[in-house]
């Protein structure tokens, strides 16, 4: 029997022969995606005795083949992101791969010979794009403590010069133990094509950096993740990349919780967008699907419920009314509390939409509302500056 365990500090592949457990091959990477969804298949068995595995190392995936003697051989592919849905037949593996300039495509990879042969079976229109037409990310590492640094993917404004300076949207991924990935991200392109820089942060707790890094967020959710996102934003401000007063934070689901706590304290963020946000971790631990509840319970004990009285900046709340994971009542309550305090948020409730707004038919409306939110905050700040200068004359 084969299974994945993180007993070594990484999610690696093991085999049990009925008596003993042994590692198939030690790999300093994650041999599975974060297991908070069902149906993943991140490894498969070739009929010649080899094993093919999709390994995540930070934001990047690579395909490897494990020989019967435990030797690990990388497979040279044009993909930096591989979805955890491998299917194997003979010596061929079917996968869904993408890169920062190629949309997800279904491909067959023939591993019979030393040089793999790739046959693309299906791809969306314009799957491969000219790098000049899309914003491609660079990796940024920011030290946030003496013993820790975090990685961020920085998407500059589309077509910008090397010395770009722009409004910045910092994105906190969901999970919270998911991760940012090196793949074509149309939501990022929506904003970079409109003059924004987009920055994805692999804050403490992210997958792809080992068990210690991932589990360090347990009991610290809403604290260390917020600090990491803020540290990246401050770095971009200090480097002259971000425009002061035009740095925003957004997140979906668990990332929405991070975004809300980020504007509930002094920091670099002028406003926040929270999509399908978790507001109360205690309540979320009861509404989340049952197989995720142990994970949700271990995350509690950090910043706690988002308190309206602590919020210091403009907030946009986007939520589906049919969300059964992060219930809409929590968002409605937060909106009412903010309104009673004179800080009425912008609210977009999407009828009959569930937890995953980005994959719903209303995804476009959500993006347009988010863009309008940032532009409104920027316009209000500009008007305040003009009024201040007029009063000083």
Secondary structure as the mmCIF struct_conf table of DSSP 4:
data_model
#
loop_
_struct_conf.conf_type_id
_struct_conf.id
_struct_conf.beg_label_comp_id
_struct_conf.beg_label_asym_id
_struct_conf.beg_label_seq_id
_struct_conf.end_label_comp_id
_struct_conf.end_label_asym_id
_struct_conf.end_label_seq_id
STRN STRN1 UNK A 2 UNK A 5
TURN_TY1_P TURN_TY1_P1 UNK A 7 UNK A 8
BEND BEND1 UNK A 9 UNK A 10
STRN STRN2 UNK A 12 UNK A 16
BEND BEND2 UNK A 18 UNK A 19
STRN STRN3 UNK A 21 UNK A 23
BEND BEND3 UNK A 24 UNK A 24
BEND BEND4 UNK A 28 UNK A 29
STRN STRN4 UNK A 30 UNK A 30
BEND BEND5 UNK A 31 UNK A 32
BEND BEND6 UNK A 35 UNK A 38
STRN STRN5 UNK A 41 UNK A 41
STRN STRN6 UNK A 43 UNK A 45
TURN_TY1_P TURN_TY1_P2 UNK A 47 UNK A 48
BEND BEND7 UNK A 49 UNK A 49
STRN STRN7 UNK A 51 UNK A 57
TURN_TY1_P TURN_TY1_P3 UNK A 58 UNK A 59
STRN STRN8 UNK A 60 UNK A 66
TURN_TY1_P TURN_TY1_P4 UNK A 68 UNK A 69
BEND BEND8 UNK A 70 UNK A 70
STRN STRN9 UNK A 72 UNK A 75
BEND BEND9 UNK A 78 UNK A 78
BEND BEND10 UNK A 80 UNK A 80
STRN STRN10 UNK A 81 UNK A 82
BEND BEND11 UNK A 84 UNK A 84
STRN STRN11 UNK A 85 UNK A 85
STRN STRN12 UNK A 87 UNK A 89
TURN_TY1_P TURN_TY1_P5 UNK A 90 UNK A 91
STRN STRN13 UNK A 92 UNK A 99
TURN_TY1_P TURN_TY1_P6 UNK A 100 UNK A 101
STRN STRN14 UNK A 102 UNK A 110
BEND BEND12 UNK A 112 UNK A 115
STRN STRN15 UNK A 117 UNK A 123
TURN_TY1_P TURN_TY1_P7 UNK A 125 UNK A 126
STRN STRN16 UNK A 128 UNK A 128
TURN_TY1_P TURN_TY1_P8 UNK A 131 UNK A 133
BEND BEND13 UNK A 134 UNK A 134
HELX_LH_PP_P HELX_LH_PP_P1 UNK A 135 UNK A 137
STRN STRN17 UNK A 138 UNK A 145
TURN_TY1_P TURN_TY1_P9 UNK A 146 UNK A 147
STRN STRN18 UNK A 148 UNK A 155
HELX_LH_PP_P HELX_LH_PP_P2 UNK A 156 UNK A 157
TURN_TY1_P TURN_TY1_P10 UNK A 158 UNK A 159
TURN_TY1_P TURN_TY1_P11 UNK A 162 UNK A 163
STRN STRN19 UNK A 166 UNK A 172
BEND BEND14 UNK A 174 UNK A 174
TURN_TY1_P TURN_TY1_P12 UNK A 175 UNK A 177
BEND BEND15 UNK A 182 UNK A 183
HELX_RH_AL_P HELX_RH_AL_P1 UNK A 186 UNK A 192
TURN_TY1_P TURN_TY1_P13 UNK A 193 UNK A 195
STRN STRN20 UNK A 197 UNK A 202
TURN_TY1_P TURN_TY1_P14 UNK A 204 UNK A 205
TURN_TY1_P TURN_TY1_P15 UNK A 207 UNK A 208
BEND BEND16 UNK A 209 UNK A 209
HELX_RH_AL_P HELX_RH_AL_P2 UNK A 211 UNK A 215
TURN_TY1_P TURN_TY1_P16 UNK A 216 UNK A 223
HELX_RH_AL_P HELX_RH_AL_P3 UNK A 224 UNK A 238
TURN_TY1_P TURN_TY1_P17 UNK A 239 UNK A 240
STRN STRN21 UNK A 242 UNK A 252
TURN_TY1_P TURN_TY1_P18 UNK A 253 UNK A 253
HELX_RH_AL_P HELX_RH_AL_P4 UNK A 254 UNK A 262
TURN_TY1_P TURN_TY1_P19 UNK A 263 UNK A 263
BEND BEND17 UNK A 264 UNK A 268
BEND BEND18 UNK A 270 UNK A 270
STRN STRN22 UNK A 271 UNK A 275
BEND BEND19 UNK A 276 UNK A 276
HELX_RH_AL_P HELX_RH_AL_P5 UNK A 281 UNK A 287
BEND BEND20 UNK A 288 UNK A 288
HELX_RH_3T_P HELX_RH_3T_P1 UNK A 290 UNK A 292
HELX_RH_AL_P HELX_RH_AL_P6 UNK A 293 UNK A 299
BEND BEND21 UNK A 301 UNK A 303
BEND BEND22 UNK A 305 UNK A 305
HELX_LH_PP_P HELX_LH_PP_P3 UNK A 306 UNK A 307
HELX_RH_3T_P HELX_RH_3T_P2 UNK A 308 UNK A 310
BEND BEND23 UNK A 313 UNK A 313
STRN STRN23 UNK A 314 UNK A 320
TURN_TY1_P TURN_TY1_P20 UNK A 321 UNK A 322
TURN_TY1_P TURN_TY1_P21 UNK A 324 UNK A 327
HELX_RH_AL_P HELX_RH_AL_P7 UNK A 328 UNK A 340
TURN_TY1_P TURN_TY1_P22 UNK A 341 UNK A 342
HELX_LH_PP_P HELX_LH_PP_P4 UNK A 344 UNK A 345
STRN STRN24 UNK A 346 UNK A 350
TURN_TY1_P TURN_TY1_P23 UNK A 351 UNK A 352
BEND BEND24 UNK A 355 UNK A 355
HELX_RH_3T_P HELX_RH_3T_P3 UNK A 357 UNK A 359
BEND BEND25 UNK A 360 UNK A 360
TURN_TY1_P TURN_TY1_P24 UNK A 361 UNK A 362
HELX_RH_AL_P HELX_RH_AL_P8 UNK A 363 UNK A 391
TURN_TY1_P TURN_TY1_P25 UNK A 392 UNK A 392
#
